[in-house]
Amino acid sequence: MSDERYHRQSLVPSIGEAGQQRLGGASVLVVGCGALGTVSADLLARAGIGHIRIVDRDIVDVTNLQRQVLFDESDLASPKATAARNRLRSINSTIDIEAFVEDVDASNIERLADGCTAIVDGLDNFETRYLLNDLAVSTDRPWFYGGAVGTTGMSAAIMPGESPCLRCVFPEPPAPGLSPTCDTAGVLGPVVHMVAAHQAMQAIKFLSGHAEAVDRRVHSFDAWSNTRHAMDLTVPRDDCPCCGLRRFEWLQRQRRSTTTVLCGRDAVQVKPDPGCDALPLNALAGRLAKHGTFRESSEVLHGRLEEAGVDLTVFPDGRALIKGSTTPEHARTIYARYIGT
């Protein structure tokens, strides 16, 4: 069955039987399983990547269904990573798929990426992308960047030592409030597919043994105005803070935050300090019962805080997603009031 499954792909001369075998022996980390992550993971699983590890901190929301292709209505309020894993296993049972319901940061990125030969970006925030960039450059491991908002998209293959890294192109992340987000500008599903297809294509080139064919340019486009640009930066910058000067500020925890506004969710994530004890969700559910209606599982506690007017999702590691919160400060206040510090 495996030979038949990949028959059409193996007929492509650039892949062939040897390339297909390399894909089967490859291991990929997909960080973020929202719009870009679901499309990329779907393409890679169908291509026969032997080991796919999916990491995501969020749960499935009804607004995700417009563009996040691995989810349906039965997945609402389920962790995205596990819902995506279950769907992909039903698509391709011949490969190994792992799911981690975690927030990626400097304390766990090396563990999550252990054994993976490439990284695919399915993120919705710049802070974690700069962390991925640090990890990729410091370990000489390629990663495939992507971003989509409104009708615009951007993608690039980061090949440490061979192509510019993220900080060669953007030395610093954009200041808060300056970049459009899914909340402010929306996003069209076809734009997501265009970006994710480019990411997956470059990953397949590399993983099948054809690194020389990987496109080193930074691509951007506006699907509505029919414009496309390719920035040809073929070599890393000597003065780049990351790959030139070897300063890994995000990986070394010199730059981080404890609250994050989530793209497309009208939500803020609040994260406790690393090293906190596991949170007993059943006990918390009991405490919150008088404040709203909650549903609890071993993976997540989810419900509505009626008096605060927000939806609250809590994970065993103490992370909370507060939907309807107006600011990070407001989210931290709700966290302290109902969960504790």
Contacts in CASP RR format, 6 or more apart in sequence:
PFRMAT RR
TARGET T0000
AUTHOR 0000-0000-0000
METHOD contacts of the structure
MODEL  1
MSDERYHRQSLVPSIGEAGQQRLGGASVLVVGCGALGTVSADLLARAGIG
HIRIVDRDIVDVTNLQRQVLFDESDLASPKATAARNRLRSINSTIDIEAF
VEDVDASNIERLADGCTAIVDGLDNFETRYLLNDLAVSTDRPWFYGGAVG
TTGMSAAIMPGESPCLRCVFPEPPAPGLSPTCDTAGVLGPVVHMVAAHQA
MQAIKFLSGHAEAVDRRVHSFDAWSNTRHAMDLTVPRDDCPCCGLRRFEW
LQRQRRSTTTVLCGRDAVQVKPDPGCDALPLNALAGRLAKHGTFRESSEV
LHGRLEEAGVDLTVFPDGRALIKGSTTPEHARTIYARYIGT
1 94 0 8 1.000
2 94 0 8 1.000
5 48 0 8 1.000
5 92 0 8 1.000
5 94 0 8 1.000
6 20 0 8 1.000
6 47 0 8 1.000
6 48 0 8 1.000
9 15 0 8 1.000
9 20 0 8 1.000
9 47 0 8 1.000
10 16 0 8 1.000
10 17 0 8 1.000
10 19 0 8 1.000
10 20 0 8 1.000
14 205 0 8 1.000
14 208 0 8 1.000
14 210 0 8 1.000
14 213 0 8 1.000
15 23 0 8 1.000
15 204 0 8 1.000
15 208 0 8 1.000
19 208 0 8 1.000
19 209 0 8 1.000
20 48 0 8 1.000
20 208 0 8 1.000
22 207 0 8 1.000
22 208 0 8 1.000
22 209 0 8 1.000
23 47 0 8 1.000
23 48 0 8 1.000
23 49 0 8 1.000
23 50 0 8 1.000
23 204 0 8 1.000
23 207 0 8 1.000
23 208 0 8 1.000
24 48 0 8 1.000
24 49 0 8 1.000
24 50 0 8 1.000
24 95 0 8 1.000
25 49 0 8 1.000
25 50 0 8 1.000
25 51 0 8 1.000
26 49 0 8 1.000
26 50 0 8 1.000
26 51 0 8 1.000
26 117 0 8 1.000
26 118 0 8 1.000
26 207 0 8 1.000
27 49 0 8 1.000
27 50 0 8 1.000
27 51 0 8 1.000
27 52 0 8 1.000
27 53 0 8 1.000
27 115 0 8 1.000
27 116 0 8 1.000
27 117 0 8 1.000
27 118 0 8 1.000
28 44 0 8 1.000
28 49 0 8 1.000
28 51 0 8 1.000
28 52 0 8 1.000
28 53 0 8 1.000
28 116 0 8 1.000
28 117 0 8 1.000
28 118 0 8 1.000
28 119 0 8 1.000
28 120 0 8 1.000
28 203 0 8 1.000
28 207 0 8 1.000
29 53 0 8 1.000
29 55 0 8 1.000
29 112 0 8 1.000
29 113 0 8 1.000
29 116 0 8 1.000
29 118 0 8 1.000
29 119 0 8 1.000
29 120 0 8 1.000
30 37 0 8 1.000
30 40 0 8 1.000
30 41 0 8 1.000
30 44 0 8 1.000
30 52 0 8 1.000
30 53 0 8 1.000
30 54 0 8 1.000
30 55 0 8 1.000
30 119 0 8 1.000
30 120 0 8 1.000
30 122 0 8 1.000
31 55 0 8 1.000
31 104 0 8 1.000
31 112 0 8 1.000
31 119 0 8 1.000
31 120 0 8 1.000
31 121 0 8 1.000
31 122 0 8 1.000
31 123 0 8 1.000
31 128 0 8 1.000
31 132 0 8 1.000
32 54 0 8 1.000
32 55 0 8 1.000
32 56 0 8 1.000
32 57 0 8 1.000
32 80 0 8 1.000
32 104 0 8 1.000
32 121 0 8 1.000
32 122 0 8 1.000
32 123 0 8 1.000
32 124 0 8 1.000
33 41 0 8 1.000
33 54 0 8 1.000
33 55 0 8 1.000
33 56 0 8 1.000
33 58 0 8 1.000
33 68 0 8 1.000
33 70 0 8 1.000
33 80 0 8 1.000
33 81 0 8 1.000
33 84 0 8 1.000
33 122 0 8 1.000
34 56 0 8 1.000
34 58 0 8 1.000
34 64 0 8 1.000
34 68 0 8 1.000
34 80 0 8 1.000
34 122 0 8 1.000
34 124 0 8 1.000
35 64 0 8 1.000
35 67 0 8 1.000
35 68 0 8 1.000
35 122 0 8 1.000
35 148 0 8 1.000
35 187 0 8 1.000
35 189 0 8 1.000
35 192 0 8 1.000
35 196 0 8 1.000
36 121 0 8 1.000
36 122 0 8 1.000
36 123 0 8 1.000
36 146 0 8 1.000
36 147 0 8 1.000
36 148 0 8 1.000
36 192 0 8 1.000
36 195 0 8 1.000
36 196 0 8 1.000
36 199 0 8 1.000
37 120 0 8 1.000
37 122 0 8 1.000
37 196 0 8 1.000
38 68 0 8 1.000
38 69 0 8 1.000
38 70 0 8 1.000
38 71 0 8 1.000
38 84 0 8 1.000
39 69 0 8 1.000
39 192 0 8 1.000
39 193 0 8 1.000
39 196 0 8 1.000
39 197 0 8 1.000
39 200 0 8 1.000
40 120 0 8 1.000
40 122 0 8 1.000
40 144 0 8 1.000
40 196 0 8 1.000
40 199 0 8 1.000
40 200 0 8 1.000
40 203 0 8 1.000
41 52 0 8 1.000
41 54 0 8 1.000
41 70 0 8 1.000
41 84 0 8 1.000
41 88 0 8 1.000
41 120 0 8 1.000
42 69 0 8 1.000
42 70 0 8 1.000
42 88 0 8 1.000
42 91 0 8 1.000
43 196 0 8 1.000
43 197 0 8 1.000
43 200 0 8 1.000
44 52 0 8 1.000
44 120 0 8 1.000
44 200 0 8 1.000
44 203 0 8 1.000
44 204 0 8 1.000
45 52 0 8 1.000
45 88 0 8 1.000
45 91 0 8 1.000
45 92 0 8 1.000
45 95 0 8 1.000
45 97 0 8 1.000
46 91 0 8 1.000
46 92 0 8 1.000
47 200 0 8 1.000
47 204 0 8 1.000
48 92 0 8 1.000
48 94 0 8 1.000
48 95 0 8 1.000
49 95 0 8 1.000
49 207 0 8 1.000
50 95 0 8 1.000
50 96 0 8 1.000
51 95 0 8 1.000
51 96 0 8 1.000
51 97 0 8 1.000
51 98 0 8 1.000
51 116 0 8 1.000
52 88 0 8 1.000
52 95 0 8 1.000
52 96 0 8 1.000
52 97 0 8 1.000
52 98 0 8 1.000
53 97 0 8 1.000
53 98 0 8 1.000
53 100 0 8 1.000
53 112 0 8 1.000
53 116 0 8 1.000
54 81 0 8 1.000
54 84 0 8 1.000
54 85 0 8 1.000
54 88 0 8 1.000
54 97 0 8 1.000
54 98 0 8 1.000
54 99 0 8 1.000
54 100 0 8 1.000
55 81 0 8 1.000
55 99 0 8 1.000
55 100 0 8 1.000
55 102 0 8 1.000
55 104 0 8 1.000
55 112 0 8 1.000
56 79 0 8 1.000
56 80 0 8 1.000
56 81 0 8 1.000
56 84 0 8 1.000
56 100 0 8 1.000
56 101 0 8 1.000
57 101 0 8 1.000
57 102 0 8 1.000
57 103 0 8 1.000
57 104 0 8 1.000
57 269 0 8 1.000
57 315 0 8 1.000
57 319 0 8 1.000
57 321 0 8 1.000
58 79 0 8 1.000
58 80 0 8 1.000
58 262 0 8 1.000
58 265 0 8 1.000
58 321 0 8 1.000
59 77 0 8 1.000
59 78 0 8 1.000
59 79 0 8 1.000
59 80 0 8 1.000
59 300 0 8 1.000
59 302 0 8 1.000
59 313 0 8 1.000
59 321 0 8 1.000
60 68 0 8 1.000
60 71 0 8 1.000
60 75 0 8 1.000
60 76 0 8 1.000
60 77 0 8 1.000
60 78 0 8 1.000
60 79 0 8 1.000
60 80 0 8 1.000
60 83 0 8 1.000
61 76 0 8 1.000
61 265 0 8 1.000
61 323 0 8 1.000
62 73 0 8 1.000
62 76 0 8 1.000
63 264 0 8 1.000
63 265 0 8 1.000
64 71 0 8 1.000
64 80 0 8 1.000
65 71 0 8 1.000
65 72 0 8 1.000
65 73 0 8 1.000
66 189 0 8 1.000
67 187 0 8 1.000
67 188 0 8 1.000
67 189 0 8 1.000
67 192 0 8 1.000
68 80 0 8 1.000
70 83 0 8 1.000
70 84 0 8 1.000
70 87 0 8 1.000
70 88 0 8 1.000
71 80 0 8 1.000
71 83 0 8 1.000
71 84 0 8 1.000
71 87 0 8 1.000
75 83 0 8 1.000
77 295 0 8 1.000
77 300 0 8 1.000
77 302 0 8 1.000
77 313 0 8 1.000
78 300 0 8 1.000
79 99 0 8 1.000
79 101 0 8 1.000
79 299 0 8 1.000
79 300 0 8 1.000
81 99 0 8 1.000
81 100 0 8 1.000
81 101 0 8 1.000
82 99 0 8 1.000
82 101 0 8 1.000
82 299 0 8 1.000
84 99 0 8 1.000
85 97 0 8 1.000
85 98 0 8 1.000
85 99 0 8 1.000
88 97 0 8 1.000
89 97 0 8 1.000
100 112 0 8 1.000
101 299 0 8 1.000
101 300 0 8 1.000
101 315 0 8 1.000
102 108 0 8 1.000
102 112 0 8 1.000
102 317 0 8 1.000
103 269 0 8 1.000
103 271 0 8 1.000
103 317 0 8 1.000
103 319 0 8 1.000
104 112 0 8 1.000
104 128 0 8 1.000
104 131 0 8 1.000
104 132 0 8 1.000
105 128 0 8 1.000
105 131 0 8 1.000
105 256 0 8 1.000
105 271 0 8 1.000
105 274 0 8 1.000
106 131 0 8 1.000
106 250 0 8 1.000
106 251 0 8 1.000
106 252 0 8 1.000
106 253 0 8 1.000
106 256 0 8 1.000
107 253 0 8 1.000
107 274 0 8 1.000
109 131 0 8 1.000
109 132 0 8 1.000
109 135 0 8 1.000
109 251 0 8 1.000
110 135 0 8 1.000
113 119 0 8 1.000
113 135 0 8 1.000
113 139 0 8 1.000
113 141 0 8 1.000
116 141 0 8 1.000
117 141 0 8 1.000
117 207 0 8 1.000
118 141 0 8 1.000
118 142 0 8 1.000
118 143 0 8 1.000
118 144 0 8 1.000
118 203 0 8 1.000
118 206 0 8 1.000
118 207 0 8 1.000
119 132 0 8 1.000
119 135 0 8 1.000
119 136 0 8 1.000
119 141 0 8 1.000
119 142 0 8 1.000
119 143 0 8 1.000
119 144 0 8 1.000
120 143 0 8 1.000
120 144 0 8 1.000
120 199 0 8 1.000
120 200 0 8 1.000
120 203 0 8 1.000
121 129 0 8 1.000
121 132 0 8 1.000
121 143 0 8 1.000
121 144 0 8 1.000
121 145 0 8 1.000
121 146 0 8 1.000
121 147 0 8 1.000
121 199 0 8 1.000
122 146 0 8 1.000
122 147 0 8 1.000
123 129 0 8 1.000
123 132 0 8 1.000
124 181 0 8 1.000
124 182 0 8 1.000
124 262 0 8 1.000
124 263 0 8 1.000
124 264 0 8 1.000
125 260 0 8 1.000
125 261 0 8 1.000
125 262 0 8 1.000
125 263 0 8 1.000
126 173 0 8 1.000
126 174 0 8 1.000
126 179 0 8 1.000
127 173 0 8 1.000
127 250 0 8 1.000
127 255 0 8 1.000
127 256 0 8 1.000
127 257 0 8 1.000
127 260 0 8 1.000
129 145 0 8 1.000
129 166 0 8 1.000
129 173 0 8 1.000
130 166 0 8 1.000
130 167 0 8 1.000
130 173 0 8 1.000
130 249 0 8 1.000
130 250 0 8 1.000
130 255 0 8 1.000
131 250 0 8 1.000
131 251 0 8 1.000
132 143 0 8 1.000
133 143 0 8 1.000
133 158 0 8 1.000
133 165 0 8 1.000
133 166 0 8 1.000
133 167 0 8 1.000
133 242 0 8 1.000
133 250 0 8 1.000
134 242 0 8 1.000
134 248 0 8 1.000
134 249 0 8 1.000
134 250 0 8 1.000
134 251 0 8 1.000
134 252 0 8 1.000
135 141 0 8 1.000
135 143 0 8 1.000
135 251 0 8 1.000
136 142 0 8 1.000
136 143 0 8 1.000
136 158 0 8 1.000
136 160 0 8 1.000
136 165 0 8 1.000
137 158 0 8 1.000
137 160 0 8 1.000
137 161 0 8 1.000
137 165 0 8 1.000
137 242 0 8 1.000
137 243 0 8 1.000
137 246 0 8 1.000
137 248 0 8 1.000
138 246 0 8 1.000
138 248 0 8 1.000
138 251 0 8 1.000
140 160 0 8 1.000
140 161 0 8 1.000
141 160 0 8 1.000
142 157 0 8 1.000
142 158 0 8 1.000
142 159 0 8 1.000
142 160 0 8 1.000
142 206 0 8 1.000
142 211 0 8 1.000
142 214 0 8 1.000
143 158 0 8 1.000
144 155 0 8 1.000
144 156 0 8 1.000
144 157 0 8 1.000
144 158 0 8 1.000
144 199 0 8 1.000
144 200 0 8 1.000
144 202 0 8 1.000
144 203 0 8 1.000
145 154 0 8 1.000
145 155 0 8 1.000
145 156 0 8 1.000
145 157 0 8 1.000
145 158 0 8 1.000
145 166 0 8 1.000
145 199 0 8 1.000
146 153 0 8 1.000
146 154 0 8 1.000
146 155 0 8 1.000
146 156 0 8 1.000
146 195 0 8 1.000
146 196 0 8 1.000
146 199 0 8 1.000
147 153 0 8 1.000
147 154 0 8 1.000
147 155 0 8 1.000
147 195 0 8 1.000
148 154 0 8 1.000
148 187 0 8 1.000
148 191 0 8 1.000
148 192 0 8 1.000
148 194 0 8 1.000
148 195 0 8 1.000
149 179 0 8 1.000
149 180 0 8 1.000
149 181 0 8 1.000
149 182 0 8 1.000
149 185 0 8 1.000
149 186 0 8 1.000
149 187 0 8 1.000
149 263 0 8 1.000
150 180 0 8 1.000
150 182 0 8 1.000
150 185 0 8 1.000
150 186 0 8 1.000
150 187 0 8 1.000
150 188 0 8 1.000
150 191 0 8 1.000
151 188 0 8 1.000
151 191 0 8 1.000
151 222 0 8 1.000
151 223 0 8 1.000
151 224 0 8 1.000
151 225 0 8 1.000
152 191 0 8 1.000
152 220 0 8 1.000
152 221 0 8 1.000
152 222 0 8 1.000
152 223 0 8 1.000
153 191 0 8 1.000
153 194 0 8 1.000
153 195 0 8 1.000
153 220 0 8 1.000
153 221 0 8 1.000
153 222 0 8 1.000
153 223 0 8 1.000
154 195 0 8 1.000
154 218 0 8 1.000
154 219 0 8 1.000
154 220 0 8 1.000
154 221 0 8 1.000
155 195 0 8 1.000
155 198 0 8 1.000
155 199 0 8 1.000
155 218 0 8 1.000
155 219 0 8 1.000
156 163 0 8 1.000
156 166 0 8 1.000
156 169 0 8 1.000
156 217 0 8 1.000
156 218 0 8 1.000
156 219 0 8 1.000
157 163 0 8 1.000
157 202 0 8 1.000
157 206 0 8 1.000
157 214 0 8 1.000
157 215 0 8 1.000
157 216 0 8 1.000
158 164 0 8 1.000
158 165 0 8 1.000
158 166 0 8 1.000
159 206 0 8 1.000
159 211 0 8 1.000
159 214 0 8 1.000
159 216 0 8 1.000
160 243 0 8 1.000
161 236 0 8 1.000
161 243 0 8 1.000
162 216 0 8 1.000
162 235 0 8 1.000
162 236 0 8 1.000
163 216 0 8 1.000
163 233 0 8 1.000
163 234 0 8 1.000
163 235 0 8 1.000
163 236 0 8 1.000
164 216 0 8 1.000
164 218 0 8 1.000
164 233 0 8 1.000
164 234 0 8 1.000
164 235 0 8 1.000
164 236 0 8 1.000
164 237 0 8 1.000
164 240 0 8 1.000
164 243 0 8 1.000
165 236 0 8 1.000
165 240 0 8 1.000
165 242 0 8 1.000
165 243 0 8 1.000
166 242 0 8 1.000
167 240 0 8 1.000
167 241 0 8 1.000
167 242 0 8 1.000
167 243 0 8 1.000
168 233 0 8 1.000
168 236 0 8 1.000
168 237 0 8 1.000
168 240 0 8 1.000
168 242 0 8 1.000
168 243 0 8 1.000
169 218 0 8 1.000
169 231 0 8 1.000
169 233 0 8 1.000
171 240 0 8 1.000
171 241 0 8 1.000
181 261 0 8 1.000
181 263 0 8 1.000
181 264 0 8 1.000
182 263 0 8 1.000
182 264 0 8 1.000
183 261 0 8 1.000
183 263 0 8 1.000
183 264 0 8 1.000
183 265 0 8 1.000
183 266 0 8 1.000
186 264 0 8 1.000
187 264 0 8 1.000
188 223 0 8 1.000
190 223 0 8 1.000
191 223 0 8 1.000
194 221 0 8 1.000
194 223 0 8 1.000
198 215 0 8 1.000
198 219 0 8 1.000
202 214 0 8 1.000
202 215 0 8 1.000
205 211 0 8 1.000
205 213 0 8 1.000
205 214 0 8 1.000
206 214 0 8 1.000
216 233 0 8 1.000
216 234 0 8 1.000
217 230 0 8 1.000
217 231 0 8 1.000
217 232 0 8 1.000
217 233 0 8 1.000
218 230 0 8 1.000
218 231 0 8 1.000
218 233 0 8 1.000
219 228 0 8 1.000
219 229 0 8 1.000
219 230 0 8 1.000
219 231 0 8 1.000
220 228 0 8 1.000
220 229 0 8 1.000
220 230 0 8 1.000
220 231 0 8 1.000
221 227 0 8 1.000
221 228 0 8 1.000
221 229 0 8 1.000
222 228 0 8 1.000
236 243 0 8 1.000
236 244 0 8 1.000
237 243 0 8 1.000
237 244 0 8 1.000
238 244 0 8 1.000
239 245 0 8 1.000
241 247 0 8 1.000
241 249 0 8 1.000
242 248 0 8 1.000
249 255 0 8 1.000
250 256 0 8 1.000
258 270 0 8 1.000
258 271 0 8 1.000
258 272 0 8 1.000
258 273 0 8 1.000
259 268 0 8 1.000
259 269 0 8 1.000
259 270 0 8 1.000
259 271 0 8 1.000
259 328 0 8 1.000
259 331 0 8 1.000
259 332 0 8 1.000
260 268 0 8 1.000
260 269 0 8 1.000
260 271 0 8 1.000
261 267 0 8 1.000
261 268 0 8 1.000
261 269 0 8 1.000
261 328 0 8 1.000
262 268 0 8 1.000
262 269 0 8 1.000
262 321 0 8 1.000
265 321 0 8 1.000
265 323 0 8 1.000
266 323 0 8 1.000
266 324 0 8 1.000
267 311 0 8 1.000
267 321 0 8 1.000
267 322 0 8 1.000
267 323 0 8 1.000
267 324 0 8 1.000
267 325 0 8 1.000
268 321 0 8 1.000
268 322 0 8 1.000
268 325 0 8 1.000
268 327 0 8 1.000
268 328 0 8 1.000
268 330 0 8 1.000
268 331 0 8 1.000
269 319 0 8 1.000
269 320 0 8 1.000
269 321 0 8 1.000
269 322 0 8 1.000
269 331 0 8 1.000
270 319 0 8 1.000
270 320 0 8 1.000
270 322 0 8 1.000
270 328 0 8 1.000
270 331 0 8 1.000
270 332 0 8 1.000
270 335 0 8 1.000
271 318 0 8 1.000
271 319 0 8 1.000
272 317 0 8 1.000
272 318 0 8 1.000
272 319 0 8 1.000
272 341 0 8 1.000
276 317 0 8 1.000
276 318 0 8 1.000
278 316 0 8 1.000
278 317 0 8 1.000
278 318 0 8 1.000
279 314 0 8 1.000
279 315 0 8 1.000
279 316 0 8 1.000
279 317 0 8 1.000
279 318 0 8 1.000
279 339 0 8 1.000
281 296 0 8 1.000
281 297 0 8 1.000
281 298 0 8 1.000
281 300 0 8 1.000
281 301 0 8 1.000
281 314 0 8 1.000
281 316 0 8 1.000
282 296 0 8 1.000
284 301 0 8 1.000
284 314 0 8 1.000
284 339 0 8 1.000
285 294 0 8 1.000
285 296 0 8 1.000
285 301 0 8 1.000
287 338 0 8 1.000
288 294 0 8 1.000
288 301 0 8 1.000
288 305 0 8 1.000
288 312 0 8 1.000
288 338 0 8 1.000
291 305 0 8 1.000
291 306 0 8 1.000
291 307 0 8 1.000
291 308 0 8 1.000
291 338 0 8 1.000
292 303 0 8 1.000
292 304 0 8 1.000
292 305 0 8 1.000
292 306 0 8 1.000
292 307 0 8 1.000
293 303 0 8 1.000
293 304 0 8 1.000
293 306 0 8 1.000
294 301 0 8 1.000
294 302 0 8 1.000
294 303 0 8 1.000
294 304 0 8 1.000
294 312 0 8 1.000
295 301 0 8 1.000
295 302 0 8 1.000
295 303 0 8 1.000
296 302 0 8 1.000
298 316 0 8 1.000
299 315 0 8 1.000
299 316 0 8 1.000
300 313 0 8 1.000
300 314 0 8 1.000
300 315 0 8 1.000
301 312 0 8 1.000
301 313 0 8 1.000
301 314 0 8 1.000
301 315 0 8 1.000
302 311 0 8 1.000
302 312 0 8 1.000
302 313 0 8 1.000
302 314 0 8 1.000
303 311 0 8 1.000
303 312 0 8 1.000
303 313 0 8 1.000
304 310 0 8 1.000
304 311 0 8 1.000
304 312 0 8 1.000
305 311 0 8 1.000
305 312 0 8 1.000
305 334 0 8 1.000
305 338 0 8 1.000
308 334 0 8 1.000
308 337 0 8 1.000
308 338 0 8 1.000
309 324 0 8 1.000
310 322 0 8 1.000
310 323 0 8 1.000
310 324 0 8 1.000
310 325 0 8 1.000
310 334 0 8 1.000
311 321 0 8 1.000
311 322 0 8 1.000
311 323 0 8 1.000
311 324 0 8 1.000
312 320 0 8 1.000
312 321 0 8 1.000
312 322 0 8 1.000
312 323 0 8 1.000
312 334 0 8 1.000
312 338 0 8 1.000
313 320 0 8 1.000
313 321 0 8 1.000
313 323 0 8 1.000
314 320 0 8 1.000
314 339 0 8 1.000
318 339 0 8 1.000
320 331 0 8 1.000
320 335 0 8 1.000
320 339 0 8 1.000
322 331 0 8 1.000
322 334 0 8 1.000
322 335 0 8 1.000
325 331 0 8 1.000
325 334 0 8 1.000
335 341 0 8 1.000
END
